[in-house]
Amino acid sequence: MSTVVVVPLSTHSGEIWPLRVKVAAGGRKGSFAVIPGIRQVAKARLSKLAGMLGQHDLEKIARAAQAYLSD
């Protein structure tokens, strides 16, 4: 598979459930996953690993995405 699904991060906005979810990305505090920004990108466009999320943050994003996409 040559593509992946990504959730962009922002540092400029507060948590707004289910549109933005606070996560601890790359050891930085104050990062927010922007759920409406979910999109598919080519792996070739990804240059380096910015960080990894823990299981708890991944579950929060999954719940927010499900709530956002359910209606």
Biopython code that builds the backbone (N, CA, C, O; Angstrom):
import numpy as np
from Bio.PDB.StructureBuilder import StructureBuilder

atoms = [
    (1, "MET", "N", (0.847, -1.175, 0.000)),
    (1, "MET", "CA", (0.000, 0.000, 0.000)),
    (1, "MET", "C", (0.893, 1.238, 0.000)),
    (1, "MET", "O", (1.832, 1.328, 0.791)),
    (2, "SER", "N", (0.607, 2.175, -0.869)),
    (2, "SER", "CA", (1.463, 3.347, -1.003)),
    (2, "SER", "C", (0.904, 4.585, -0.319)),
    (2, "SER", "O", (1.488, 5.665, -0.415)),
    (3, "THR", "N", (-0.228, 4.435, 0.375)),
    (3, "THR", "CA", (-0.816, 5.578, 1.070)),
    (3, "THR", "C", (-1.122, 5.216, 2.523)),
    (3, "THR", "O", (-1.211, 4.044, 2.889)),
    (4, "VAL", "N", (-1.279, 6.255, 3.330)),
    (4, "VAL", "CA", (-1.680, 6.100, 4.729)),
    (4, "VAL", "C", (-2.730, 7.155, 5.051)),
    (4, "VAL", "O", (-2.850, 8.158, 4.348)),
    (5, "VAL", "N", (-3.482, 6.922, 6.110)),
    (5, "VAL", "CA", (-4.455, 7.895, 6.585)),
    (5, "VAL", "C", (-3.811, 8.660, 7.734)),
    (5, "VAL", "O", (-3.270, 8.057, 8.660)),
    (6, "VAL", "N", (-3.870, 9.992, 7.674)),
    (6, "VAL", "CA", (-3.249, 10.824, 8.701)),
    (6, "VAL", "C", (-4.280, 11.736, 9.354)),
    (6, "VAL", "O", (-5.286, 12.108, 8.750)),
    (7, "VAL", "N", (-4.000, 12.083, 10.596)),
    (7, "VAL", "CA", (-4.778, 13.073, 11.330)),
    (7, "VAL", "C", (-3.818, 14.215, 11.631)),
    (7, "VAL", "O", (-2.879, 14.030, 12.405)),
    (8, "PRO", "N", (-4.026, 15.394, 11.039)),
    (8, "PRO", "CA", (-3.102, 16.494, 11.280)),
    (8, "PRO", "C", (-3.179, 16.993, 12.718)),
    (8, "PRO", "O", (-4.203, 16.855, 13.387)),
    (9, "LEU", "N", (-2.078, 17.573, 13.175)),
    (9, "LEU", "CA", (-1.999, 18.136, 14.517)),
    (9, "LEU", "C", (-1.882, 19.647, 14.443)),
    (9, "LEU", "O", (-1.367, 20.201, 13.472)),
    (10, "SER", "N", (-2.368, 20.304, 15.487)),
    (10, "SER", "CA", (-2.280, 21.758, 15.598)),
    (10, "SER", "C", (-1.895, 22.127, 17.018)),
    (10, "SER", "O", (-2.200, 21.396, 17.960)),
    (11, "THR", "N", (-1.230, 23.251, 17.172)),
    (11, "THR", "CA", (-0.934, 23.767, 18.514)),
    (11, "THR", "C", (-1.701, 25.055, 18.778)),
    (11, "THR", "O", (-1.565, 25.654, 19.845)),
    (12, "HIS", "N", (-2.507, 25.484, 17.808)),
    (12, "HIS", "CA", (-3.143, 26.797, 17.882)),
    (12, "HIS", "C", (-4.594, 26.805, 18.316)),
    (12, "HIS", "O", (-5.250, 27.843, 18.235)),
    (13, "SER", "N", (-5.108, 25.688, 18.771)),
    (13, "SER", "CA", (-6.517, 25.667, 19.125)),
    (13, "SER", "C", (-6.750, 24.776, 20.328)),
    (13, "SER", "O", (-6.034, 23.798, 20.543)),
    (14, "GLY", "N", (-7.737, 25.118, 21.093)),
    (14, "GLY", "CA", (-8.093, 24.308, 22.246)),
    (14, "GLY", "C", (-8.909, 23.085, 21.856)),
    (14, "GLY", "O", (-9.276, 22.904, 20.695)),
    (15, "GLU", "N", (-9.183, 22.259, 22.845)),
    (15, "GLU", "CA", (-9.968, 21.057, 22.603)),
    (15, "GLU", "C", (-11.423, 21.426, 22.361)),
    (15, "GLU", "O", (-12.030, 22.145, 23.155)),
    (16, "ILE", "N", (-11.978, 20.934, 21.265)),
    (16, "ILE", "CA", (-13.388, 21.139, 20.912)),
    (16, "ILE", "C", (-13.917, 19.778, 20.490)),
    (16, "ILE", "O", (-13.782, 19.399, 19.327)),
    (17, "TRP", "N", (-14.511, 19.043, 21.403)),
    (17, "TRP", "CA", (-14.978, 17.687, 21.125)),
    (17, "TRP", "C", (-16.114, 17.716, 20.121)),
    (17, "TRP", "O", (-16.987, 18.570, 20.274)),
    (18, "PRO", "N", (-16.184, 16.876, 19.118)),
    (18, "PRO", "CA", (-15.205, 15.899, 18.677)),
    (18, "PRO", "C", (-14.302, 16.433, 17.567)),
    (18, "PRO", "O", (-13.642, 15.645, 16.889)),
    (19, "LEU", "N", (-14.255, 17.750, 17.365)),
    (19, "LEU", "CA", (-13.480, 18.307, 16.260)),
    (19, "LEU", "C", (-11.976, 18.356, 16.523)),
    (19, "LEU", "O", (-11.173, 18.156, 15.612)),
    (20, "ARG", "N", (-11.609, 18.620, 17.762)),
    (20, "ARG", "CA", (-10.193, 18.669, 18.144)),
    (20, "ARG", "C", (-10.022, 17.929, 19.457)),
    (20, "ARG", "O", (-10.800, 18.105, 20.395)),
    (21, "VAL", "N", (-8.984, 17.092, 19.509)),
    (21, "VAL", "CA", (-8.745, 16.252, 20.682)),
    (21, "VAL", "C", (-7.319, 16.494, 21.169)),
    (21, "VAL", "O", (-6.368, 16.383, 20.395)),
    (22, "LYS", "N", (-7.175, 16.820, 22.431)),
    (22, "LYS", "CA", (-5.838, 17.071, 22.989)),
    (22, "LYS", "C", (-5.066, 15.759, 23.084)),
    (22, "LYS", "O", (-5.572, 14.761, 23.597)),
    (23, "VAL", "N", (-3.831, 15.777, 22.579)),
    (23, "VAL", "CA", (-2.963, 14.601, 22.613)),
    (23, "VAL", "C", (-1.546, 15.028, 23.004)),
    (23, "VAL", "O", (-1.181, 16.198, 22.897)),
    (24, "ALA", "N", (-0.768, 14.061, 23.455)),
    (24, "ALA", "CA", (0.641, 14.302, 23.782)),
    (24, "ALA", "C", (1.468, 13.744, 22.628)),
    (24, "ALA", "O", (1.851, 12.574, 22.642)),
    (25, "ALA", "N", (1.740, 14.575, 21.639)),
    (25, "ALA", "CA", (2.442, 14.121, 20.426)),
    (25, "ALA", "C", (3.916, 14.482, 20.492)),
    (25, "ALA", "O", (4.271, 15.640, 20.712)),
    (26, "GLY", "N", (4.752, 13.510, 20.306)),
    (26, "GLY", "CA", (6.178, 13.749, 20.259)),
    (26, "GLY", "C", (6.738, 14.325, 21.541)),
    (26, "GLY", "O", (7.746, 15.031, 21.515)),
    (27, "GLY", "N", (6.103, 14.036, 22.658)),
    (27, "GLY", "CA", (6.567, 14.555, 23.932)),
    (27, "GLY", "C", (6.228, 16.015, 24.161)),
    (27, "GLY", "O", (6.608, 16.592, 25.180)),
    (28, "ARG", "N", (5.513, 16.618, 23.218)),
    (28, "ARG", "CA", (5.128, 18.022, 23.356)),
    (28, "ARG", "C", (3.747, 18.124, 23.972)),
    (28, "ARG", "O", (2.875, 17.302, 23.690)),
    (29, "LYS", "N", (3.547, 19.109, 24.795)),
    (29, "LYS", "CA", (2.214, 19.335, 25.366)),
    (29, "LYS", "C", (1.487, 20.372, 24.516)),
    (29, "LYS", "O", (2.110, 21.187, 23.835)),
    (30, "GLY", "N", (0.174, 20.326, 24.568)),
    (30, "GLY", "CA", (-0.617, 21.318, 23.854)),
    (30, "GLY", "C", (-0.800, 21.026, 22.381)),
    (30, "GLY", "O", (-0.965, 21.956, 21.592)),
    (31, "SER", "N", (-0.775, 19.765, 21.986)),
    (31, "SER", "CA", (-1.058, 19.397, 20.596)),
    (31, "SER", "C", (-2.500, 18.905, 20.513)),
    (31, "SER", "O", (-3.010, 18.259, 21.428)),
    (32, "PHE", "N", (-3.140, 19.227, 19.390)),
    (32, "PHE", "CA", (-4.535, 18.850, 19.202)),
    (32, "PHE", "C", (-4.700, 18.150, 17.860)),
    (32, "PHE", "O", (-4.306, 18.681, 16.821)),
    (33, "ALA", "N", (-5.281, 16.961, 17.888)),
    (33, "ALA", "CA", (-5.595, 16.236, 16.657)),
    (33, "ALA", "C", (-6.820, 16.890, 16.036)),
    (33, "ALA", "O", (-7.848, 17.042, 16.696)),
    (34, "VAL", "N", (-6.714, 17.274, 14.779)),
    (34, "VAL", "CA", (-7.791, 17.970, 14.071)),
    (34, "VAL", "C", (-8.578, 16.925, 13.273)),
    (34, "VAL", "O", (-8.202, 16.564, 12.158)),
    (35, "ILE", "N", (-9.665, 16.453, 13.860)),
    (35, "ILE", "CA", (-10.436, 15.342, 13.297)),
    (35, "ILE", "C", (-10.993, 15.654, 11.900)),
    (35, "ILE", "O", (-10.923, 14.784, 11.032)),
    (36, "PRO", "N", (-11.545, 16.853, 11.639)),
    (36, "PRO", "CA", (-12.047, 17.112, 10.279)),
    (36, "PRO", "C", (-10.942, 17.134, 9.216)),
    (36, "PRO", "O", (-11.243, 17.129, 8.022)),
    (37, "GLY", "N", (-9.689, 17.158, 9.624)),
    (37, "GLY", "CA", (-8.579, 17.183, 8.682)),
    (37, "GLY", "C", (-8.093, 15.810, 8.268)),
    (37, "GLY", "O", (-7.108, 15.701, 7.537)),
    (38, "ILE", "N", (-8.766, 14.747, 8.723)),
    (38, "ILE", "CA", (-8.360, 13.382, 8.372)),
    (38, "ILE", "C", (-8.320, 13.249, 6.857)),
    (38, "ILE", "O", (-9.262, 13.623, 6.158)),
    (39, "ARG", "N", (-7.197, 12.704, 6.358)),
    (39, "ARG", "CA", (-7.085, 12.514, 4.917)),
    (39, "ARG", "C", (-6.064, 11.436, 4.585)),
    (39, "ARG", "O", (-5.269, 11.023, 5.429)),
    (40, "GLN", "N", (-6.105, 11.002, 3.361)),
    (40, "GLN", "CA", (-5.191, 9.985, 2.856)),
    (40, "GLN", "C", (-4.046, 10.699, 2.144)),
    (40, "GLN", "O", (-4.282, 11.606, 1.345)),
    (41, "VAL", "N", (-2.794, 10.291, 2.433)),
    (41, "VAL", "CA", (-1.638, 10.882, 1.770)),
    (41, "VAL", "C", (-0.702, 9.777, 1.283)),
    (41, "VAL", "O", (-0.703, 8.663, 1.806)),
    (42, "ALA", "N", (0.080, 10.107, 0.290)),
    (42, "ALA", "CA", (1.075, 9.165, -0.225)),
    (42, "ALA", "C", (2.224, 9.050, 0.783)),
    (42, "ALA", "O", (2.685, 10.053, 1.326)),
    (43, "LYS", "N", (2.673, 7.830, 1.023)),
    (43, "LYS", "CA", (3.797, 7.626, 1.933)),
    (43, "LYS", "C", (5.029, 8.400, 1.484)),
    (43, "LYS", "O", (5.827, 8.831, 2.317)),
    (44, "ALA", "N", (5.192, 8.579, 0.180)),
    (44, "ALA", "CA", (6.340, 9.303, -0.358)),
    (44, "ALA", "C", (6.396, 10.752, 0.111)),
    (44, "ALA", "O", (7.463, 11.365, 0.105)),
    (45, "ARG", "N", (5.246, 11.307, 0.521)),
    (45, "ARG", "CA", (5.200, 12.701, 0.998)),
    (45, "ARG", "C", (5.642, 12.836, 2.444)),
    (45, "ARG", "O", (5.881, 13.949, 2.914)),
    (46, "LEU", "N", (5.756, 11.730, 3.153)),
    (46, "LEU", "CA", (6.143, 11.760, 4.561)),
    (46, "LEU", "C", (7.667, 11.675, 4.654)),
    (46, "LEU", "O", (8.277, 10.742, 4.133)),
    (47, "SER", "N", (8.271, 12.654, 5.320)),
    (47, "SER", "CA", (9.731, 12.705, 5.335)),
    (47, "SER", "C", (10.349, 12.153, 6.607)),
    (47, "SER", "O", (11.404, 11.522, 6.547)),
    (48, "LYS", "N", (9.725, 12.373, 7.759)),
    (48, "LYS", "CA", (10.300, 11.859, 8.999)),
    (48, "LYS", "C", (9.205, 11.666, 10.044)),
    (48, "LYS", "O", (8.124, 12.247, 9.957)),
    (49, "LEU", "N", (9.513, 10.848, 11.014)),
    (49, "LEU", "CA", (8.577, 10.583, 12.104)),
    (49, "LEU", "C", (8.575, 11.768, 13.058)),
    (49, "LEU", "O", (9.618, 12.146, 13.592)),
    (50, "ALA", "N", (7.407, 12.350, 13.271)),
    (50, "ALA", "CA", (7.288, 13.501, 14.163)),
    (50, "ALA", "C", (7.119, 13.068, 15.613)),
    (50, "ALA", "O", (7.430, 13.832, 16.527)),
    (51, "GLY", "N", (6.631, 11.859, 15.831)),
    (51, "GLY", "CA", (6.388, 11.363, 17.175)),
    (51, "GLY", "C", (5.395, 10.224, 17.127)),
    (51, "GLY", "O", (4.875, 9.871, 16.068)),
    (52, "MET", "N", (5.143, 9.659, 18.285)),
    (52, "MET", "CA", (4.192, 8.556, 18.369)),
    (52, "MET", "C", (3.196, 8.831, 19.487)),
    (52, "MET", "O", (3.529, 9.437, 20.505)),
    (53, "LEU", "N", (1.974, 8.375, 19.274)),
    (53, "LEU", "CA", (0.942, 8.529, 20.294)),
    (53, "LEU", "C", (0.800, 7.243, 21.084)),
    (53, "LEU", "O", (1.027, 6.147, 20.571)),
    (54, "GLY", "N", (0.424, 7.399, 22.327)),
    (54, "GLY", "CA", (0.148, 6.245, 23.164)),
    (54, "GLY", "C", (-1.242, 5.694, 22.889)),
    (54, "GLY", "O", (-2.046, 6.316, 22.194)),
    (55, "GLN", "N", (-1.508, 4.535, 23.434)),
    (55, "GLN", "CA", (-2.789, 3.858, 23.234)),
    (55, "GLN", "C", (-3.971, 4.724, 23.673)),
    (55, "GLN", "O", (-4.999, 4.759, 22.996)),
    (56, "HIS", "N", (-3.830, 5.417, 24.795)),
    (56, "HIS", "CA", (-4.920, 6.249, 25.310)),
    (56, "HIS", "C", (-5.287, 7.352, 24.313)),
    (56, "HIS", "O", (-6.468, 7.579, 24.048)),
    (57, "ASP", "N", (-4.281, 8.037, 23.760)),
    (57, "ASP", "CA", (-4.551, 9.099, 22.787)),
    (57, "ASP", "C", (-5.145, 8.531, 21.499)),
    (57, "ASP", "O", (-6.040, 9.142, 20.916)),
    (58, "LEU", "N", (-4.665, 7.378, 21.050)),
    (58, "LEU", "CA", (-5.223, 6.748, 19.853)),
    (58, "LEU", "C", (-6.693, 6.404, 20.048)),
    (58, "LEU", "O", (-7.498, 6.561, 19.130)),
    (59, "GLU", "N", (-7.042, 5.938, 21.237)),
    (59, "GLU", "CA", (-8.437, 5.616, 21.529)),
    (59, "GLU", "C", (-9.299, 6.874, 21.551)),
    (59, "GLU", "O", (-10.437, 6.852, 21.081)),
    (60, "LYS", "N", (-8.765, 7.976, 22.096)),
    (60, "LYS", "CA", (-9.507, 9.246, 22.101)),
    (60, "LYS", "C", (-9.772, 9.714, 20.669)),
    (60, "LYS", "O", (-10.872, 10.171, 20.356)),
    (61, "ILE", "N", (-8.768, 9.601, 19.805)),
    (61, "ILE", "CA", (-8.936, 10.002, 18.408)),
    (61, "ILE", "C", (-9.955, 9.098, 17.715)),
    (61, "ILE", "O", (-10.787, 9.585, 16.950)),
    (62, "ALA", "N", (-9.902, 7.807, 17.970)),
    (62, "ALA", "CA", (-10.851, 6.873, 17.354)),
    (62, "ALA", "C", (-12.283, 7.208, 17.783)),
    (62, "ALA", "O", (-13.189, 7.205, 16.950)),
    (63, "ARG", "N", (-12.496, 7.497, 19.066)),
    (63, "ARG", "CA", (-13.841, 7.847, 19.553)),
    (63, "ARG", "C", (-14.318, 9.155, 18.917)),
    (63, "ARG", "O", (-15.475, 9.264, 18.512)),
    (64, "ALA", "N", (-13.435, 10.137, 18.829)),
    (64, "ALA", "CA", (-13.797, 11.429, 18.241)),
    (64, "ALA", "C", (-14.127, 11.264, 16.756)),
    (64, "ALA", "O", (-15.100, 11.839, 16.270)),
    (65, "ALA", "N", (-13.320, 10.480, 16.037)),
    (65, "ALA", "CA", (-13.577, 10.263, 14.609)),
    (65, "ALA", "C", (-14.911, 9.554, 14.400)),
    (65, "ALA", "O", (-15.661, 9.886, 13.482)),
    (66, "GLN", "N", (-15.198, 8.588, 15.250)),
    (66, "GLN", "CA", (-16.471, 7.880, 15.144)),
    (66, "GLN", "C", (-17.631, 8.824, 15.413)),
    (66, "GLN", "O", (-18.635, 8.778, 14.702)),
    (67, "ALA", "N", (-17.517, 9.673, 16.413)),
    (67, "ALA", "CA", (-18.580, 10.634, 16.726)),
    (67, "ALA", "C", (-18.741, 11.639, 15.594)),
    (67, "ALA", "O", (-19.862, 11.989, 15.226)),
    (68, "TYR", "N", (-17.634, 12.101, 15.046)),
    (68, "TYR", "CA", (-17.654, 13.097, 13.973)),
    (68, "TYR", "C", (-18.278, 12.531, 12.692)),
    (68, "TYR", "O", (-19.033, 13.222, 12.006)),
    (69, "LEU", "N", (-17.962, 11.287, 12.380)),
    (69, "LEU", "CA", (-18.412, 10.685, 11.129)),
    (69, "LEU", "C", (-19.759, 9.970, 11.239)),
    (69, "LEU", "O", (-20.287, 9.517, 10.224)),
    (70, "SER", "N", (-20.324, 9.857, 12.427)),
    (70, "SER", "CA", (-21.524, 9.047, 12.605)),
    (70, "SER", "C", (-22.807, 9.697, 12.130)),
    (70, "SER", "O", (-23.759, 8.982, 11.815)),
    (71, "ASP", "N", (-22.879, 10.986, 12.064)),
    (71, "ASP", "CA", (-24.153, 11.613, 11.656)),
    (71, "ASP", "C", (-24.258, 11.759, 10.226)),
    (71, "ASP", "O", (-25.263, 12.266, 9.729)),
]
sb = StructureBuilder()
sb.init_structure("model")
sb.init_model(0)
sb.init_chain("A")
sb.init_seg("    ")
for serial, (resi, resn, name, xyz) in enumerate(atoms, 1):
    if name == "N":
        sb.init_residue(resn, " ", resi, " ")
    sb.init_atom(name, np.array(xyz, "f"), 0.0, 1.0, " ", f" {name:<3s}", serial, name[0])
structure = sb.get_structure()
